[in-house]
Amino acid sequence: MIRVDLNADMGESFGPWTMGDDASLLQTVTSANVACGGHAGDADTMAATMTIAHQNGVGIGAHPGFMDLAGFGRNRMSVPRATLQNQIRYQVAASTGMARSIGAEVRHLKLHGALANMASEDETLARDCYEAALSVAPNLIVMVLAATAQQHAVEALGCTWAGEIFADRAYNDDATLVDRSLAGAVIHDPLVAGARMVKMVQAGAIITESGKQIPAAIDTICLHGDTPTAVEIARSVRAALEGAGITVERFPGRTNPAST
């Protein structure tokens, strides 16, 4: 039986500014990556999002990024190693503390935006971020962009991890994501997203824009909560997966190198 998790980035509202429909997404996904105040989110949003996730049995994850509220964490930045690690610790600590206050726990970690993209290209950067997070919460399952430098980093660390692919993003031939500035980088059509995820999960591979298949550890599928059609994409992907006989449930994490 094939099993896969559905995750979404959320908790990205800030003060009076609302981003996404988290409550609706939390009725469909099985894991939630909740912003920790670095690129988006605030204390009230974090608490509210985690509370709904916990009530719905959705796994809660910390979603740290660059301290870049104005740029939504999507600006590539050069941050000294020690400072970046402390920023990761700061965000993960806020996340784990808030979860405990509502009787829940943070079970996984996922890097956000530009930091995640840079870490998918740079194993040392990825390892720095993961070591910092694990120094605060040693039992976190680290969610990584499958078949990239992020995966190499967790395999070297020997920590528990889960491989991720994206329902709403296009891929380059090196398994990294097509830059958002390029046409076709973000997929908005729910039917297209659902069909392509079934193909990838059944193939056990990332299928790039050129048609290349890259064998990958596919434990979870991401849907971006800030995409206008996010809720529709989530429903379409889940329906397509279940229609193909694929079970949708929270990932358990893996500690061994991928067999793919």
VOGU-3710 file (C-alpha; in Angstrom, 3 decimals, decimal comma):
1> mirvdlnadm> 0,000/0,000/0,000  1,272/3,469/-0,923  0,942/6,102/1,798  1,657/9,825/1,650  1,149/12,891/3,840  -0,302/16,226/2,703  1,245/19,337/4,257  0,586/23,045/3,889  2,433/26,198/4,902  0,143/28,324/7,055
11> gesfgpwtmg> -0,182/30,603/10,062  1,146/33,378/7,835  -1,293/36,149/8,750  0,128/39,104/10,673  -1,858/41,535/12,833  -4,864/42,730/10,811  -3,419/41,311/7,560  -4,885/37,936/6,574  -3,068/35,373/4,432  -4,765/32,189/3,239
21> ddasllqtvt> -7,701/30,126/4,524  -6,021/28,003/7,172  -9,236/26,697/8,737  -10,369/25,198/5,417  -6,943/23,771/4,614  -6,825/22,095/8,012  -9,867/20,048/7,059  -7,908/18,448/4,195  -4,176/18,303/5,006  -2,534/15,954/7,501
31> sanvacggha> 0,435/18,169/8,486  0,685/21,935/9,018  3,865/23,998/8,767  3,169/26,976/11,010  5,094/30,235/10,556  7,148/31,181/13,622  7,280/34,980/13,258  10,385/35,209/11,084  8,917/35,568/7,598  5,273/35,815/8,695
41> gdadtmaatm> 2,894/35,104/11,546  2,571/36,440/15,065  1,762/35,048/18,512  -2,007/35,159/18,092  -1,913/33,624/14,618  0,435/30,883/15,735  -1,764/29,974/18,697  -4,969/30,016/16,658  -3,536/27,947/13,806  -1,998/25,359/16,103
51> tiahqngvgi> -5,226/25,069/18,093  -7,292/24,269/14,978  -4,626/21,861/13,732  -4,577/20,054/17,078  -8,374/19,835/17,165  -8,366/18,316/13,664  -5,607/15,779/14,407  -3,218/17,495/12,010  0,514/17,193/12,719  2,103/20,507/13,707
61> gahpgfmdla> 5,437/21,663/12,308  7,713/24,651/12,900  8,257/26,678/9,719  11,204/29,041/10,251  12,717/31,253/7,570  14,827/34,357/7,203  13,806/37,225/9,507  12,188/39,001/6,568  8,597/40,101/7,221  8,649/42,683/4,426
71> gfgrnrmsvp> 9,784/40,146/1,852  7,751/37,202/3,198  11,022/35,296/3,578  11,498/35,070/-0,173  14,519/37,362/-0,406  17,845/35,552/-0,561  19,941/36,899/2,292  23,490/36,537/3,546  23,340/36,006/7,312  26,355/35,077/9,483
81> ratlqnqiry> 26,243/31,396/10,449  25,944/31,956/14,206  23,248/34,596/13,755  21,225/32,428/11,381  21,424/29,474/13,753  20,212/31,644/16,637  17,350/32,937/14,484  16,327/29,346/13,766  16,548/28,478/17,479  14,466/31,555/18,343
91> qvaastgmar> 11,697/30,598/15,923  11,648/26,891/16,798  11,568/27,711/20,520  8,579/30,016/19,978  6,841/27,280/18,011  7,438/24,482/20,515  6,502/26,691/23,445  3,234/27,808/21,885  2,301/24,222/20,981  2,889/23,057/24,556
101> sigaevrhlk> 0,717/25,870/25,881  -2,292/24,463/24,014  -1,564/20,846/24,920  -0,003/19,932/21,574  3,504/19,266/20,316  5,611/20,257/17,349  6,541/17,050/15,546  8,396/18,326/12,481  10,471/21,142/11,011  10,374/22,640/7,541
111> lhgalanmas> 12,448/25,571/6,285  10,629/28,360/4,461  11,103/30,255/1,231  14,478/31,554/0,161  16,224/29,853/3,080  14,769/26,507/2,016  15,750/27,067/-1,607  19,300/28,016/-0,639  19,552/24,991/1,661  18,416/22,749/-1,194
121> edetlardcy> 21,537/23,869/-3,061  24,000/24,048/-0,138  24,390/21,047/2,171  26,447/22,998/4,715  23,742/25,649/5,038  21,078/22,961/5,390  23,056/21,195/8,081  23,631/24,455/9,988  19,874/25,101/10,047  18,937/21,573/11,054
131> eaalsvapnl> 21,573/21,370/13,794  20,265/24,635/15,243  16,663/23,411/15,230  17,568/20,045/16,726  19,544/21,744/19,506  16,187/23,127/20,697  13,946/20,148/19,887  16,040/16,986/19,334  13,106/14,763/18,340  11,894/16,842/15,404
141> ivmvlaataq> 11,299/15,085/12,094  13,085/17,248/9,515  11,080/17,714/6,326  13,412/18,067/3,343  13,135/18,829/-0,344  13,596/15,305/-1,682  16,705/14,497/-3,730  18,448/17,810/-2,909  21,273/18,953/-0,619  18,714/19,106/2,197
151> qhavealgct> 18,335/15,330/2,030  22,087/14,817/1,968  22,298/16,935/5,145  19,782/14,898/7,158  21,287/11,612/6,014  24,689/12,840/7,214  23,218/13,989/10,541  21,408/10,693/11,065  18,248/12,451/12,271  14,667/11,450/11,521
161> wageifadra> 13,425/12,975/8,277  10,703/12,990/5,636  11,051/13,648/1,916  8,801/16,298/0,363  7,591/17,153/-3,124  5,403/20,060/-4,225  1,943/19,917/-5,740  1,936/23,541/-6,860  5,522/24,149/-7,965  7,429/23,168/-11,115
171> ynddatlvdr> 10,800/21,399/-10,953  14,214/21,886/-12,543  16,225/18,866/-13,689  18,355/18,963/-10,496  15,210/18,519/-8,314  15,240/22,163/-7,185  12,176/24,363/-7,688  11,757/26,604/-10,723  12,281/30,217/-9,651  9,009/31,979/-8,895
181> slagavihdp> 9,937/34,785/-11,288  9,669/32,397/-14,256  6,466/31,563/-16,118  4,891/28,294/-15,035  6,826/28,103/-11,759  3,624/28,078/-9,696  0,779/25,723/-10,615  -2,683/27,181/-9,997  -4,955/24,614/-11,669  -6,263/22,129/-9,053
191> lvagarmvkm> -6,890/19,380/-11,630  -3,360/19,661/-13,002  -1,909/19,546/-9,483  -3,900/16,447/-8,538  -3,008/14,479/-11,650  0,714/15,268/-11,476  0,914/14,219/-7,825  -0,623/10,820/-8,561  1,939/10,303/-11,318  4,865/11,272/-9,096
201> vqagaiites> 3,770/9,230/-6,075  3,097/6,147/-8,193  6,456/6,554/-9,965  8,318/7,257/-6,722  9,980/10,097/-8,585  9,955/13,848/-9,158  8,876/14,594/-12,728  10,544/17,783/-13,955  9,350/20,313/-16,502  11,454/18,563/-19,160
211> gkqipaaidt> 9,872/15,206/-18,345  12,916/13,826/-16,533  12,157/11,438/-13,662  14,317/11,766/-10,541  13,876/8,888/-8,046  12,823/10,443/-4,738  11,711/9,624/-1,200  8,141/10,907/-1,321  6,744/10,974/2,209  4,763/14,196/1,994
221> iclhgdtpta> 3,288/16,596/-0,567  3,270/20,355/0,001  0,557/22,853/-0,882  1,325/26,530/-0,332  -1,311/28,192/1,825  -0,762/31,594/0,161  -1,660/30,311/-3,325  -5,079/31,727/-4,369  -6,421/28,259/-5,199  -4,760/26,547/-2,227
231> veiarsvraa> -7,921/25,041/-0,745  -9,103/23,780/-4,141  -5,651/22,331/-4,880  -5,592/20,563/-1,515  -8,990/18,994/-2,106  -8,122/18,024/-5,682  -4,802/16,447/-4,712  -6,332/14,480/-1,855  -9,232/13,290/-4,003  -6,909/12,281/-6,838
241> legagitver> -4,594/10,371/-4,509  -7,381/8,539/-2,734  -9,064/7,840/-6,063  -5,859/6,124/-7,157  -5,840/3,947/-4,030  -3,162/5,957/-2,214  -3,665/6,381/1,554  -3,309/9,935/2,878  -1,989/10,078/6,446  0,701/11,721/8,594
251> fpgrtnpast> 4,253/10,646/7,781  6,097/8,560/10,401  9,564/9,844/9,467  12,564/7,775/8,419  16,058/7,471/9,872  17,769/5,514/7,117  19,024/6,769/3,747  16,376/6,661/1,037  16,281/3,443/-0,925  15,348/5,301/-4,093
//
